[in-house]
């Protein structure tokens, strides 16, 4: 083999190894809960993916999420006396505002198809939902 061909092969090998290492680092990285959601990370679970069902009613909101890891998870948020769970919602980590409803619902109580979310579930039963998360968080 000529020296230039060997050098090119070595460069390609380095690029492949670096790409593999970057993907592995991403896979091992943990998502961070919104700062306003205080729960010890040892007592915290997150389900990230496409929301397949959504039911918002007075007192509770229930979501079924098809996760990026090919599981189906159901979570419920409690908001006593109101049909407005927005205090338990975030939009890309930021506080949920009245303008954010149109990002997730086509009309009141009807979720837009393909909407993604991360549901943060603490062992004590508290839940916070962060909407608008990027696709394929698993790396």
C-alpha positions as CSV (number, residue, x, y, z in Angstrom):
1,X,0.0,0.0,0.0
2,X,1.2,3.5,-0.7
3,X,1.9,5.8,2.1
4,X,-1.0,8.1,1.1
5,X,-3.5,5.2,1.0
6,X,-2.3,4.1,4.5
7,X,-2.7,7.7,5.8
8,X,-6.2,8.0,4.3
9,X,-7.2,4.6,5.9
10,X,-5.9,5.7,9.2
11,X,-7.9,9.0,9.1
12,X,-11.0,7.1,8.2
13,X,-10.5,4.7,11.0
14,X,-10.0,7.6,13.5
15,X,-13.3,9.3,12.2
16,X,-15.2,6.1,12.6
17,X,-13.9,5.5,16.2
18,X,-14.6,9.1,17.2
19,X,-18.1,8.9,15.9
20,X,-18.7,5.6,17.7
21,X,-17.4,7.1,21.0
22,X,-19.6,10.2,20.6
23,X,-22.7,8.0,20.1
24,X,-21.8,5.9,23.1
25,X,-21.3,9.0,25.3
26,X,-24.7,10.3,24.2
27,X,-26.4,7.0,25.0
28,X,-24.9,7.1,28.5
29,X,-25.9,10.7,29.2
30,X,-28.9,11.2,31.4
31,X,-31.5,13.8,30.6
32,X,-31.8,16.5,33.2
33,X,-35.1,17.3,34.9
34,X,-36.4,20.8,34.7
35,X,-34.7,22.8,37.5
36,X,-38.1,23.6,39.1
37,X,-38.8,19.9,39.6
38,X,-37.1,19.1,42.9
39,X,-36.7,15.3,43.2
40,X,-33.6,13.4,44.1
41,X,-32.3,11.9,40.8
42,X,-32.2,8.5,42.5
43,X,-36.0,8.7,42.9
44,X,-36.6,10.0,39.4
45,X,-37.8,8.3,36.2
46,X,-38.3,10.0,32.9
47,X,-40.4,8.7,30.0
48,X,-39.5,10.5,26.7
49,X,-41.3,9.9,23.4
50,X,-44.4,10.5,21.4
51,X,-47.6,11.0,23.3
52,X,-50.1,8.5,22.0
53,X,-53.1,9.4,24.2
54,X,-54.0,12.5,26.2
55,X,-56.9,13.2,28.4
56,X,-57.3,16.5,30.2
57,X,-60.2,16.9,32.6
58,X,-61.0,18.6,35.9
59,X,-58.7,17.2,38.5
60,X,-56.3,15.2,36.4
61,X,-54.5,14.8,33.0
62,X,-53.4,11.4,31.8
63,X,-50.8,10.7,29.1
64,X,-49.7,7.5,27.4
65,X,-46.2,7.9,25.9
66,X,-44.6,5.6,23.4
67,X,-41.0,6.0,24.5
68,X,-37.8,6.3,22.5
69,X,-36.9,2.9,24.1
70,X,-40.0,1.2,22.6
71,X,-42.0,0.9,25.8
72,X,-45.5,2.3,26.5
73,X,-45.9,4.3,29.7
74,X,-48.9,5.9,31.3
75,X,-48.6,8.9,33.7
76,X,-51.2,11.0,35.5
77,X,-50.9,14.5,36.8
78,X,-53.2,15.8,39.6
79,X,-54.5,19.3,39.5
80,X,-57.4,19.4,42.0
81,X,-60.4,21.5,41.1
82,X,-59.3,22.6,37.6
83,X,-58.8,21.3,34.1
84,X,-55.6,23.4,33.7
85,X,-52.4,21.4,34.4
86,X,-50.1,24.1,33.1
87,X,-48.4,24.6,36.4
88,X,-47.1,21.0,36.0
89,X,-46.0,21.6,32.4
90,X,-42.9,23.0,30.8
91,X,-42.1,23.9,27.2
92,X,-38.5,22.9,26.4
93,X,-37.6,23.3,30.1
94,X,-39.1,26.8,30.4
95,X,-42.3,27.6,32.3
96,X,-45.4,26.8,30.3
97,X,-47.3,29.9,29.1
98,X,-50.8,30.4,27.7
99,X,-49.3,30.7,24.3
100,X,-47.8,27.2,24.6
101,X,-51.2,25.5,24.5
102,X,-51.4,26.0,20.7
103,X,-48.1,24.2,20.4
104,X,-49.5,21.0,21.9
105,X,-53.3,21.2,21.4
106,X,-55.2,21.8,18.1
107,X,-58.2,22.7,20.3
108,X,-58.8,22.4,24.0
109,X,-58.2,18.9,25.2
110,X,-57.1,17.6,21.7
111,X,-53.4,16.9,21.5
112,X,-51.6,17.6,18.2
113,X,-50.5,14.3,16.5
114,X,-46.9,13.5,16.9
115,X,-46.4,15.7,19.9
116,X,-43.3,14.7,22.0
117,X,-42.8,15.0,25.7
118,X,-40.7,13.9,28.7
119,X,-42.7,12.9,31.7
120,X,-40.7,13.3,34.9
121,X,-42.0,11.0,37.6
122,X,-40.8,11.2,41.2
123,X,-41.1,8.2,43.5
124,X,-43.4,10.3,45.7
125,X,-45.9,10.5,42.9
126,X,-45.3,14.0,41.6
127,X,-45.1,14.4,37.8
128,X,-44.0,17.2,35.6
129,X,-44.3,17.1,31.8
130,X,-41.8,18.9,29.5
131,X,-43.2,19.3,26.0
132,X,-41.4,19.9,22.7
133,X,-38.4,17.6,23.4
134,X,-36.2,16.7,20.5
135,X,-36.6,13.5,18.5
136,X,-34.7,10.4,19.4
137,X,-33.2,11.5,22.8
138,X,-31.5,8.1,23.1
139,X,-28.7,9.0,20.8
